[in-house]
Amino acid sequence: MRYMKCLVLALLLASWGCAGTDLMGSGSQDPAAPKVQQSFFYDYNDIRVPEEMEIQTDKSNITPTADGKFGTMKFKGWAEPISLFDFFFHNMPKDGWTMVTYQKYQRFFLVFTKDNRVCMITIEETPLWYTWLEIKVSPKVGNTYSPAYSTGGQPMDTYPSSGSTGAPVEGERTLSQ
């Protein structure tokens, strides 16, 4: 009986040691090679989203226009916020987007621009360990915009109110009064 236990233990150890070997050579992948993360395109054909994130259609809205699609897509999933940040930080430039700025750690926020669009990505973790991902794409404001108020250049004599033509209205107060 004693020899039988030793024999069973030896066979068990031998089979356990061989379980990880590949006798046919079919799994000759480098274990140090990084795993390729699967991603998908949803409504935007140039913004990838990791497979761990599930779209929330009731919290999303996309509007097609002549200049492209604009709107907000929200996702919920179990991904780590820092891994989502890294995913977008590295993959958005591959799809032609240019990084404008970012904020990370307590709340993750990335801003990219491409052609006539701006993309804002927000990543937040909730107390229930869900991670929320929000992707907003909006049209880029052109350089032809000139505000009706002073932006630090030449001072204006009066500051028009909303809807004003620039001429002071009787009884209207300016900042200097």
Secondary structure by P-SEA (a helix, b strand, c coil): caaaaaaaaaaaaaaaaacccccccccccccccccbbbbbbccccccccccccccccccbbbbbccccbbbbbbbbccccaaaaaaaaacccccccccccccccccbbbbbbbcccbbbbbbbbbccccbbbbbbbbbbcccccccccccccccccccccccccccccccccccccc
